[in-house]
């Protein structure tokens, strides 16, 4: 018989058994809420013949989308964290206990749940007391946090461990691919080797600090290791799923199933918040009415249209030369929970850090409204004279859609052209001295002061040389000269040896612009 239990009572340390052995990050446990204590059958799993997902005799079946997510996450971590030894069956055991495998595979084609899976309100009444950390973005509650999604992540923990498991550019705890990969990363934290019993226990307890939880997860872990198979995903979320602390998510507190009397209310549920980043979907309503017909099904939530997050629409890094305008401009896209573009969202771009860069008119911030494609692009950005790096931050005005940062770098100007100022041939007698060589560095036709040029001789064995060292040896290694206010640099004292011929001198400016000069030693 399935029963629910509070995984974290008020005052219990999070992230480790009896307050010890917490992971390196010291985060709260991802699954701080209710969970399913149902144990697997005693007999070894065998694929049933024609059983429906979750039906009697189908305990070893895992919805195909969810099973694929578990296996993909474990394979990814085998490459990125080979010493962890994570098996996908462990993710399956946790996913079974935390959400019944995302309510029997009630996910769309991208792996996102058809309606939110929310744990109880973590207000200290029978569970941990965790004040809101996400402005209601993931759990719809702007007062307290609730565990979210197939692997039941607390928003604050998701902020640290969230992952993009399906490669769509978003980290969504409601997506089974993202949640499975994040859970794997969390379990592998602190250098754990999950092939060792002590580390395996420590990882599971860090996920949910309860000895009953540990025993239950281990039971399903071993059960799935003996054999499992894929079953079809559910296309309609069930009204009652053991283990979920939300309306329709397990026996209601006070009912006979929970050891109470008839007529009890589920006092662990809350309505989704009205904030811009509220919970996905439109809440949970049961089909049955007062004294009505149990066993109905919820209808899938309609396609969301409200903005859910800001995502990067352009490159993260932009660069400009001091005194010029950035060629690229930061841009973000407002999206729904399903990744659809949202028009009409006001986005504020703010220049942060020590810089002289400004938007049009000398402003340090600017507000732009997203267009039909959901994209808002920052106004033109002038670099200013100061070199260095600063940040441009994009946020939604009046909405909690997260932040997107862009790294902007201002570099010193570099010459795009170097030319000789005279056309006179440079000729010297044997053992003589060449006339001064003057070159001009410019950028976009304007003289460039303070630019360093490197003078290099093509022949380092004979011909012209720059100087003589203390041992009387001729020096032909490169030397540098710098341009003055007029952009002109002069190379003086270049000497000739006694080897007649024509030689090449190259003067190269920072950035690569260069000029070649012919030097002749008369015979």
N, C-alpha and C positions, 0 to 999 in steps of 0.2 A: 504494500500500500504506500502510495506517495504521500509525503508530508512536507511542509515547509518549515524552515528554521531560520532564525536570524543569524547571519554569519558574523556579525560584529555587534556586540552590545556596547552601550555607551561606556566610554572610558577604557575600552580594550585597545591596546596598541595595535596599530595597523602595520602590515607589511612583514610580519614575522611571528613565528610561534611563540606565544607567551611574551611578546614584545622583544624577542631576540631573533637574531639571524635575519634581520631585514635585508632587503636587497641594497645594493650600493647607493642607489638613488634615494632611498628612504621614502618612496612614494606610498600613498595610501593604496590598499589592495584594489585591483581593478574591480573585482566582483563583490563589492560591499553591499549585499542585499540578500534577498531570499534565493533559495536554490532548491532543486528537486533532489530529495533523498532516496528516491526509488533506486533499488539495486537491480543489477542485471540478473537474468535467469541463471540457475546453477548449471544447466547443461551448456555444452559448447554451442556456439551460434551456427546455425545452418540456414542458408538462403531459403526462405519460405516459397511455396508455390502460389503465386497470385495474391499474396497478402497486400493490402493497401498500406501506404506509408504510415507507420506508427501503429498499425493494427496488431492484434494478438498474434503472437508467433513471429513477429517481424522485428524483434528487439535488436537484431544485428544490422538491420538496414539503416543506412544513413542517406538522407536526401542528396541527390547527385550533385547539385550546385555546392552544397555545404561540404560534402566529401571532397570535391575538387579543390575547394579553398583550403581545407586542412592539409591536403597533400602538397599543394603548391607552396604554402607557407613553410612547411617542413623542408621541402627541397631547396627553397631560397635560403633558409637559415643554415642548411648543410654546407652551402657555399660561403656565405658571409660569416658564419660562426661555427666552423667545423668542429671545434672542441666541445660544443654544447651537447651534441648527441640527442637532439630533440626528435622524437618520433611523432608522426602525425596522429597516431592513436591517442597520445596524451592530449592534443588539442581537441580531438573528438570527445574524449572523456569529459573535459571541461565544458565544451560546447553543449554536450548532452545535459550536464547538470545545470549549467547556467541558463539555457534558453530552449532546451529540447530541440537542439540543432536548428535554431532560428525558426521555431514554431513549425517544425516539420518541413523546413525548406520553403517557407512562405516568403520568397524573394523574387525580385524581377530578374531580367536577363543579365543585368550588371552585377547581381548579387546583393542588392540593397533590399532590406526588409520592406514588405508591402505596407506595414504600419509600424510605428515605433515599438520597440521592446524596452520598457522602462522598469527599473527596480523600485522598491519602496522609497518614500521620501525619507532622506537621511537627516531627520530632525531630532534624533536622540531618543525617540519614543520606541524603544525596542531594537533600535539599530544605532549605528554610529551617528554622531552629530557633525555634519559637514555643511557649512554655509555655502551658498551659491558661489561657484568659481567661474562660470561661463556665461553669465548674464542670461541664462535660459536658452542659449544657442542650441545645445544638444538635447537637454532634458525638458525644456519648456517650463522650468521652475526657476524663478528669479530670487527665491528666498533660500532654498536648500538644494543640494545636489541630489541626483538620482543616478543609479547605474544605467548605462545605455547600451543597447545593441545586442547582437548574438553572443558576444563574449562578456557583456555586462561591465563596461569600463566606466569608472567615475570620470566626469569631465576633466578634473584636474590631472588625473593620471593619464588620460588620453592626450592632454596637451603635451605631456612629456614623451609618451611612448607611441603616439599615433603613427600609423604607417600607411603607405599607398601600395596595397597588395595587388591591385588590378591594373596599375599603370595608367590611370585616367587623370593623374595630376592632382587628385584630391585625397584627403585623409578623412574618412567618414566612419565613425564607430558603428553606424547602422549598416555598413557594407560588410558582408561576411568575409570577403577577401582581405580587406583592410584590417578588420578586427582579428582575424586569425593570425596574420603576420605580426600585428602588434602584440598579441598574447604570447606568441612564440618568442619575440624579442624580450618581453618582460620575464618570461620563465627562464631565459638563458642569461639574464643579467647577473652581475657579480661574479662572472667567471664560472658559473655552475657547469658541472658535467652531469647531465641527467641520466647517464648510464649507471651512475653511482646512486645507490639507494638513499643515502643521507642527503645528497643534493636534490634528488627527485622529490623527496618529502619536503625539503626546505622550499623548493620552488612552488609546490602546490600550496603550502601553507602561506607563502608570501602572497599568493593570489587570493586566498581566502582563509583567514586564520581560524580554523575550526577543525578539531579532530574528526568530527563526523563528515565534514567536507572532504578531508583527506582520504578517509576510508571509502567514501562514495566515488570520488574521482578515480582512485586506484582500482576499484572494482570494475568500473567501466573501461578503464585503460587496458586491464588484463583481458577483459571480455572481448574488446575489439581486436586485440592482438591475436586472438585465436581465430579470427575470421570475420569478415564483414562484406557488405555488398551495397551497391547503389540502388536506391529506390527513387521513384519520381518525386519531384518537388511538388509541394502543395501550392495551388494558385489562389487559395482563399485562407486567410489567417483564421485559425480556430478560436472559438470564444473562450475556451478554457485550456490553458496550458500549464501543467504543474511547474512550479518553480518561478513564476513571474509575479513580482509584487506590483501589479497594476490591475485596473478593471479588466475582468475576463482573463486574468493571468494567474490562475490557481484558485484554490478554494478561498472564498471570502471569509475574512476574519469574523468569527462568531457563529459560523455555520457548523453543522454536525461534522463535516470533514475536518474542521479545525478544532473540534472538541467543544464547541459552543452551542448556543441555542439557535433556533430558527430566527430568521429576520435580521441577522447581523449585517452590519455595513462594512464595506472595505474602507477603513479609515487610513489606509496607507497611500491612497491615490490622491492625486491633485489634478486640477485642470491645467492644460498647457498654458504657459504664460503668453502674454500678448506682445512680447518684445519681438523685434524684427528677426532675431535669431531663434525663435521659438522652436518647440519640438516638431519633428517631421510628422505630417499627417494631421488629422483633425480630431485627435483624441480617440477614446474607445467607448463605444456604445454597444450594448448587447441587444440582439434581436428580440429576445424574450421580454415581455412586459410584466407588470405586477401579477404575481401568481400565474405567470404564463408558461410558455412552452420552452423548456430548456433544450439545449442541444443545437441551437441555431448557429449560423456562421455570420461573422462580421463581413461587410463588404469591403473590398480594398479601398484605401484612401484615394481620393481623386488626385490627378496629377498636380503637384504643388506649383503654385505660381508666384508665391512670395519669395523675395530675395533671401538666400540662405547663407551665402558666403561671397567674399571677393577673392578672385583668383587672378594670378598674374597673366597678362595678355601680351607682354613684350619681354625682351631680355631683361635679366636682373641687373646687369652692369651696363652703365653708359659712361662715355668718356668724351671730354672736350679739352681743347687747348685754352689756356688762360687768355682772357680777353675776347674769346669767341663764344658762339652759341652752340649748345649741344645739338648734334645732328639728329640723334634719337631722342624720343620722349617717352617717359614711363606711361604705361597703360594697364588698366585692370578691367576685369569683366565681372559684372554682378551675375550670379547664377542662383537658380533654385536648387533644392536638395537633389534634384535629378540631373543637374548640370545644364539646364536650359537657361538661355540668356534672359536677363530682366532689364527692360527699358525704364528710364525715368528715375534711377537711383542717383542721388547726389553723392559725389565722391570728393573728399577733401585731400589735396596733395599738399604736404607740409615739408619744407626744407629743414632738416635737423643737422646740427653739427657746426663746427667752426668753418665758415666759408663765406665768400663774398658773392656767391651765386644767388641769383634772384629770378623770379618769374617776370613776365611782362609787366612793366610799370614799376619794377623794383620791389614787388611783393614777395614775402617769404612763404605764403600759402595761397592756394587757389582752389576754387570749387568748380567741378565739372559734372554735368549730368550724363548718365549713360545713354547711348543711342539705341537704335533698334537692334543692334547686334550685342547689346549689353555692355559695350565697351566705353570707358571714359579715359581720355588721353590727356595728360597734363599739358598746360600751355608751354610755349617755347621757353627754354631755360638758358639764361646767360651765365657763362662760367665765372666771370669776374677775374680779377688779377691774381688772387691767392691760389696757389697750388695745394693739392691735398685731396683727401677723400671725405665725403659726407653722405648723409642718407636722405632719401626722399620717401616719406611714409604716406601710404594711401589708406584712408579709412572712410567708411560710409557715414554720412552726416545723420545723426539721430538714430542709428541702427548699430547693433552689435554683430557685424559680419566679419570680424577679425581684422587684421592688419596685413598689408603687403609692403615690404621694404625693398627699395632699389638702392644699389650702391653706385654713387656718382663719383667720378675721379676727374680732377682738373690737373692737367700736365703742363709743364713749361713749354712755351712755343719752340718749335724747331724749324730750321730753314728748309724751304722746299727747293731752293736754288742757290748755287755758289758759282760765281763768275770772276774772272780776272778783270781788274780795273784798267789794265793797259794791254796793248797788243804787241808791244816790242818783244822781239825774240830774245830769249835769255841765253847768252853766250859768255863763256869764260875761257881764259887761257889755261894751259896746264898749270896746276898748283896755284891757280888764281882764285878770285872770289866773284860770285854771281851778284848781280844787282838785287835790291830788295824785291820780294814778290808780294804784291798786294791783291787780295781777293775780297769779294763782297758777298755777304750772306743775306738773303732776303726771304720773306714769307709773304706770299700773295702780293709780290711786288714791292713790299715795304721793307726798309732796312731792319735787320734784326740785331740788336745790341746784346752783348754778353753771351754770345754763342761760342762754344769751343769747337775748334777745328783741329783735326789730327793730320800732320804732314807725314807721308810715308814714301820712302824711296823703293822703287821696284827692284833695283839691283843693290843688294846689301853686301856685295863683295868688292865692287870697284865703282868708280865714277864719283858723282857728287857725294859729299858727306856734311853732317851738321856741325860737328865739333871734334876735338881731340881730347881723349881722356888723360888721366894722370900718367899713364904708362906710354903716352904718345900714340895710342891706337886710334884710328879714325872711327868715329861713331856714326852709324847709319840707322840706328833704331829710331822709331817714330818719336816725334816731338809734337807739342800742342801750342796753339796760339789762340787768342780770344779776340772777338770783334769788339770795336769801340762803339760809341753812340751812333756813328754813321754806318754801322754794320760792316766796317772794313777791318780786316786783320792783316798784319804784315809779318812776313817771314824774312829775317835779316841774317847775314853772315853765312849763307850757304856757300861752301867751298868746293873746289874742284881738285881731283888728284891728277896724276900724270897719264891717265888712260883716256885717250881721245875717243869720242863717240857721242851718240845722242841717248839720253836717259829720260826716264819718266818720274815725275813727282806728282803724287795725288794728295789733295787736301779734301778731307771728308768732314762734314758737319754732323752734329748729333741729329739722328734721324735718318742719315744716309745720303743726303744730298752731297755731291762732290764735283770737283773739277780736276782735270789732268793738265799738267804743265810740262812742256818739253824743255829739257836742259841739254845744252850742247857744250862739250869740251873740245876746243880747237886742237888740231894736231900740230 
